[in-house]
């Protein structure tokens, strides 16, 4: 359970970052890693070859999940992309090694293989495939740390970082990059706010609609992406003051007696099911925040319940943004813009002006 920092009658976000590190000085372990790499690459190569129908490809890159609801959302997104972009083969990748490993192990669901972006990009360049155009579409919500990883994947591919791709092919292939949902501080934020209000205006009349963002660790080399949550809340509150968006260290007064909670993430996975709508409860005639003012091991649902609001299973809106066709269409619009746009501009993609 991630830590949640709350102030009385306030909504805060959960900021969770997952990392995976593997290192070993043992020669046998190194060989095993190399063997696994070859196995994974061969598996992806075969998948791409068997499914290739077009000369161009779209690679959707999500952080990942180990929840069936999330898998269903990803599958429907791939289907929607195939219908909207008939001239492209469409594939899905996870960027989280932890999610990839847990999915393969069958945690929560039937075992399923999701491979990291470098395997797919290398497969796109193999003999017998060699797509003439590759579009990498980020399924991130904000242009933060995870989006930076997506950029680095395609940069490494373009630079032939592993030296295993035909340089002549790389010199001629067209590479495109689709930006996250809330890339632009004005256009994207206002469009998403308008579409969310179109979906939840009735709930906002009845009570508060509190969106749970994942959060981003704001470091010097990653765009300060958490500001997008503030900007989205401001845009939503032009429609109703009952909209709130959770962000790290941001307190917003809630005055209504009913609180609807909704993940502001591409899918409703672990954070949505547990940190937002779970039954974890550290209440003991009150909450005891830690030294940083955080309330630990308590979901949003249980926190607001104990604070006296109507907040229970009936007010949990457990849908990821990819499950909402109106919001998914914004991502697809970014893909269209990437296809029709100029060559990649890594710096401005990673560092929007606002």
Buried (B, 14 or more C-beta within 10 A) or exposed (E): BBBBBBBEBBBBBBBBEEEEEEEEEEEEEEEEEEEEEEEBBEBBBEBBEEEBEBEBBBBBBBBBBBBEBBBBBBEBBBEBBBEBBEEBBBBBBBBBBBBBBBBBEEEBBEEEEBBBBBBBBBBBBBEEBBBEBBBBBBBBBBBBBBBBBBBBBBBBBBEBEEEEBBEEBBEEBEBBBBBBBBBBBEEBBBBBBBBBBEBBBEBBEBBBBBBBBBBBEBEEEBBBBBBBBBBBBBBBBEBBBBBBBBBBEBBBEBEBEBBBBBBBBBBBBBBBBBBBBBEBBBBEEEBEBEEEEBBBEBBBBBBBBBBEBBBBEEBBBBBBBBBBEBBBBBBBBBBEEBBEEEEBEBEEBBEBEE
